[in-house]
Amino acid sequence: MLSKRRTFLQAGMAAGTLAVAAGAGLLTPRDVLAAWPEQAFKAKKYPDALQALAGSAEPASSDAVKVKAPDIAENGAVVSVTVTTDLPEVENISVFVPVNTFPLSASFEMSNATEGFITARIKMAKTSDVIAVVKANGKLYTAKKSVKVTLGGCGG
Amino acid sequence: MANKMKVRAWIDNGKTTVKAIIFHPMETGLRKDKASGKPIPAHYITEVTCEHNGKSVLGCLWGPGVSKNPFFSFRFSGAQTGDSLKISWVDNQGQTGNSEVKIS
């Protein structure tokens, strides 16, 4: 089943970290993630990042995906974001901040035993939407939350 | 490696909730050292794998946009009290870490 979830991530130009980890015995071959999607993480614009990550830049807006984040984040270096969805067969939840130098923040791959729920803390360079893209049953769904940032978060 | 990560995992009504924090600088590579003006090299976790009884329940692919000392939380089903949860990570400089806890 996991192989279906791995096809979500295309353009897998491994940065070599996967080879190191597999060699160190930390990630067994059966459970290994798709290669770290370098093109997606280095993309400078949100649509390019999403395209590189998911093979498509057109997810459907959905009420079944909820993005919880503060209305105002005092510290852009640490913004807590929770994405939940009750869509069945969630394969992947990814979080983007379009105004960041690198819009793709994080991508999470769910097993079939894992709930459509993830909380993470991300950096925001300035006020922006936080966009969540969920892949469920092969389709892409998206929702977003606008977060106002008073102190930019990339350490500048 | 105990001080590199804190993990709590507990079962409530058949669902295991996991809260974890990994102590890591998550340097973007965009900052400059104030004293020398030289850029601080990028140093961030790229992958995290969370395994229950040897099977991956969550795979994380991270970039420099994840906060320093990243905290994350997720939920999954199918575990029992006393089962083991293992979290392993690797970063862009090839460093690794891992921690194993019992689900309570």
Interface residues (C-beta under 8 A of the other chain):
Chain A: L2 L9 A15 G16 T17 L18 V20 A21 A24 L26 L27 T28 D31 L33 A34 W36 P37 F41 A77 V78 V79 S80 T82 V97 N100 T101 F102 P103 L104 S105 A106 S107 F108 E109 M110 S111 A113 T114 E115 F117 I118 T119 A120 R121 I122 K123 G153 C154 G155 G156
Chain B: K15 T28 L30 R31 T46 E47 T49 E51 H52 G54 K55 S56 V57 L58 G59 C60 L61 W62 G63 P64 G65 V66 S67 K68 P70 F71 F72 S73 F74 R75 F76 S77 G78 S88 V90 D91 N92 G94 T96 N98
